[in-house]
Amino acid sequence: MHLRHTQFIARTVLVKNGNVDGAVSVLNRILSNEGVYTHYRRRMYYEKPWQTRRRVNIEICKAIYSEDMTNKISFTMRKNREEAWPGC
């Protein structure tokens, strides 16, 4: 299979029993999860270089924060610790 063909299959939605509205909502959810809509909205207008730098820095900060919070939550939720709340 060609790479473009697999991307096409991944974005294909089947219409069952003539339910076009349901298929469109599934397709919209797939496209929004993949970030197609945000990419399209960002490309509608010219983004100045300082805006691009600012957006990229904010995205990096959000990713670092999310990773840190995930690590903290997973540490807190561990069950195999001797003391549930160390230091308290």
C-alpha positions as CSV (number, residue, x, y, z in Angstrom):
1,M,0.0,0.0,0.0
2,H,1.1,3.5,-0.7
3,L,1.5,5.9,2.2
4,R,-1.1,8.3,0.8
5,H,-3.6,5.5,0.4
6,T,-3.3,4.5,4.1
7,Q,-4.0,8.1,5.1
8,F,-7.1,8.1,2.9
9,I,-8.3,4.9,4.4
10,A,-7.7,6.2,8.0
11,R,-10.0,9.2,7.2
12,T,-12.7,7.2,5.5
13,V,-16.1,7.0,7.3
14,L,-18.8,4.5,6.3
15,V,-22.4,5.6,6.2
16,K,-24.6,3.0,7.9
17,N,-28.3,2.8,7.2
18,G,-28.3,6.2,5.4
19,N,-27.2,8.0,8.6
20,V,-25.2,10.8,6.9
21,D,-25.3,13.2,9.9
22,G,-23.7,10.5,12.2
23,A,-21.0,9.9,9.6
24,V,-20.3,13.6,9.3
25,S,-20.0,14.0,13.0
26,V,-17.6,11.0,13.2
27,L,-15.5,12.5,10.4
28,N,-15.4,15.9,12.1
29,R,-14.3,14.2,15.3
30,I,-11.5,12.4,13.5
31,L,-10.3,15.5,11.7
32,S,-10.4,17.6,14.9
33,N,-8.4,14.9,16.9
34,E,-5.8,14.9,14.2
35,G,-5.5,18.7,14.3
36,V,-6.6,19.3,10.7
37,Y,-9.0,22.1,11.7
38,T,-6.5,24.0,13.8
39,H,-3.9,23.7,11.1
40,Y,-6.3,25.0,8.6
41,R,-7.4,28.0,10.8
42,R,-3.7,28.8,11.4
43,R,-3.0,28.9,7.7
44,M,-5.9,31.1,6.8
45,Y,-4.0,34.2,7.7
46,Y,-0.3,35.1,7.7
47,E,1.3,34.5,11.1
48,K,4.1,36.9,11.9
49,P,7.4,35.4,13.0
50,W,7.1,36.7,16.6
51,Q,3.6,35.1,16.7
52,T,4.9,31.8,15.5
53,R,7.7,31.9,18.1
54,R,5.2,32.7,20.9
55,R,2.8,30.0,19.8
56,V,5.6,27.4,19.6
57,N,6.9,28.4,23.0
58,I,3.4,28.1,24.6
59,E,2.9,24.7,23.0
60,I,6.3,23.5,24.4
61,C,5.4,24.9,27.9
62,K,2.0,23.1,27.8
63,A,3.7,19.8,26.8
64,I,6.2,20.1,29.6
65,Y,3.5,21.0,32.1
66,S,1.3,18.1,31.0
67,E,4.1,15.6,31.2
68,D,5.1,16.8,34.6
69,M,1.5,16.6,35.9
70,T,1.1,13.1,34.4
71,N,4.3,12.0,36.3
72,K,3.1,13.6,39.5
73,I,-0.4,12.0,39.2
74,S,1.0,8.6,38.4
75,F,3.4,8.8,41.3
76,T,0.6,9.8,43.7
77,M,-1.7,7.0,42.4
78,R,0.9,4.2,42.8
79,K,-0.3,1.4,45.1
80,N,3.0,-0.3,45.9
81,R,4.4,2.4,48.2
82,E,4.9,1.5,51.9
83,E,3.7,4.9,53.0
84,A,0.9,6.5,51.0
85,W,1.9,10.1,51.7
86,P,5.6,10.3,52.3
87,G,6.8,13.2,54.4
88,C,3.4,13.9,56.0
